[in-house]
């Protein structure tokens, strides 16, 4: 029985396990308080799609985890409603500068 998870060409094996729901990078414009004002998803090739305004921030919460590590996980989450009515959960990696480190949290 083989335990390889990659084919000889380097691509993942069809039966290999892969993580689901990984956060996707976003381009976010935030206000002076660090709250998101505008969100752009990135296309598969990394080019930003059209920006959508944040109409309403429904909820904000902070997560501090893995405090025992050299760099603990510190995130500020926002559940927002975008222009057009779509809901989105995004977070800022608080170990990054404010203009960087924004991600879409997929469930």
C-alpha positions as CSV (number, residue, x, y, z in Angstrom):
1,X,0.0,0.0,0.0
2,X,1.4,3.4,-1.0
3,X,1.5,6.4,1.4
4,X,2.5,8.9,-1.2
5,X,0.4,12.0,-1.4
6,X,1.9,13.4,-4.6
7,X,2.3,12.0,-8.1
8,X,5.6,11.9,-9.8
9,X,4.9,15.2,-11.5
10,X,4.5,17.0,-8.2
11,X,0.7,17.4,-8.3
12,X,-1.4,16.1,-5.5
13,X,-2.6,12.6,-5.7
14,X,-6.4,12.3,-6.4
15,X,-6.9,10.4,-3.1
16,X,-4.7,12.7,-1.0
17,X,-6.2,14.6,1.9
18,X,-6.3,18.4,1.5
19,X,-7.5,21.1,3.9
20,X,-10.9,22.6,3.3
21,X,-12.1,26.1,4.0
22,X,-8.7,27.8,4.1
23,X,-8.8,31.5,4.4
24,X,-8.5,33.4,1.1
25,X,-6.4,36.7,1.0
26,X,-8.4,39.9,0.4
27,X,-7.6,43.5,-0.4
28,X,-9.3,45.6,2.2
29,X,-9.5,49.4,2.6
30,X,-10.1,50.2,6.3
31,X,-11.0,53.4,8.2
32,X,-8.9,55.1,10.9
33,X,-10.3,52.7,13.5
34,X,-9.2,49.7,11.4
35,X,-12.7,48.7,10.4
36,X,-13.2,47.5,6.8
37,X,-14.8,50.0,4.4
38,X,-14.2,48.2,1.1
39,X,-13.4,44.7,0.1
40,X,-11.8,43.2,-3.0
41,X,-11.6,39.4,-3.5
42,X,-8.6,38.2,-5.5
43,X,-9.1,36.2,-8.7
44,X,-7.3,32.9,-9.0
45,X,-4.3,34.6,-10.6
46,X,-4.1,37.2,-7.9
47,X,-5.6,40.1,-9.7
48,X,-8.2,42.0,-7.6
49,X,-11.9,41.8,-8.7
50,X,-14.2,44.8,-8.4
51,X,-14.3,46.4,-4.9
52,X,-17.5,46.2,-2.9
53,X,-18.4,48.7,-0.2
54,X,-19.1,47.4,3.3
55,X,-22.6,48.6,4.0
56,X,-22.8,47.3,7.6
57,X,-20.6,45.6,10.2
58,X,-22.9,43.1,11.8
59,X,-20.5,41.8,14.4
60,X,-16.9,42.2,15.5
61,X,-14.9,39.8,17.7
62,X,-11.2,39.1,18.6
63,X,-9.5,35.8,18.8
64,X,-6.2,35.2,20.6
65,X,-5.0,31.6,20.5
66,X,-1.9,29.5,20.6
67,X,-0.5,31.9,23.2
68,X,2.3,29.4,23.9
69,X,3.9,29.8,20.5
70,X,6.6,32.4,19.6
71,X,4.0,34.3,17.5
72,X,0.5,33.7,18.9
73,X,-2.5,33.8,16.6
74,X,-4.2,37.2,17.0
75,X,-7.1,38.0,14.7
76,X,-9.9,40.6,14.6
77,X,-13.0,39.2,12.8
78,X,-15.8,41.2,11.2
79,X,-19.1,39.8,9.9
80,X,-20.2,42.3,7.3
81,X,-22.9,43.0,4.7
82,X,-21.5,44.1,1.4
83,X,-23.1,46.3,-1.3
84,X,-25.6,44.2,-3.0
85,X,-26.5,42.3,0.2
86,X,-23.9,39.5,0.3
87,X,-22.6,38.5,3.8
88,X,-19.0,37.9,4.4
89,X,-16.8,37.0,7.4
90,X,-13.3,38.4,7.2
91,X,-10.5,38.8,9.6
92,X,-7.3,40.9,10.0
93,X,-4.2,39.1,11.1
94,X,-3.3,41.5,13.9
95,X,0.4,40.5,13.7
96,X,0.4,42.3,10.3
97,X,0.3,46.0,9.4
98,X,-3.2,47.3,9.0
99,X,-3.1,47.6,5.2
100,X,-2.0,43.9,5.0
101,X,-3.1,40.6,6.4
102,X,-6.8,40.6,5.5
103,X,-8.5,37.3,4.7
104,X,-12.0,35.9,4.0
105,X,-12.9,33.2,6.5
106,X,-14.6,30.4,4.7
107,X,-16.7,27.9,6.5
